[in-house]
Amino acid sequence: MEAYSRTTLTILLLMNLLFLISNIPTTLAATSSASNSVSTISYKTYIQTACNSTTYPRVCYSSLSPYASNIRGHPQKLCKTALSVAAKAARNASSTISNLSKLKGLTRSEAAVIKDCIENVKSSVDELKQSLNEMGHLGACGSDCQLQISNIKTWVSAAITDESTCTDGLEEQKVSATVQDKISRSILNVARPTSNALSLFNSHYPY
């Protein structure tokens, strides 16, 4: 009877040990998942705090928070991602406004405004692309850092000017409500992230 009890006890201990071992991967996975969740929340908090200094904080946070795990808490990655978002918005705006030129029944004034806007937005795309290229070399700029930072700010500012020039044309010429609405929306969608990118850059690279 005593031998039987010891055997039973041994079996139970072995079963418990096997159960614990089999659950180690699950436990580690749960711990890792919880750790990643905390990190993501921390990264998003960093982005939200940075975005509070921009002109359009809600737009800033909604456009950058999906990239939190990549940005982490790195100022350079934050600014580069903001520029990338602005550049993508500029390309979308360029495509949308270019499609307007294919509309039938456009007046000469409308056609002229659309043409000017296409040129303005294409310039904005190029300037944001230049700023991104320069941003990619910022980490190893050495003594030229200040010049590179100045160049980036100049290009982003120029992009904002080009976007504003497009909407100025709407006020100077008579265009239909449809054309005006589509152009205005497209420019607004690129002007806000571009302005935010410049604000973030000025905050993290004030010199």
Order of alpha helices (4+ residues) and beta strands (2+ residues): alpha-alpha-alpha-alpha-alpha-alpha-alpha-alpha
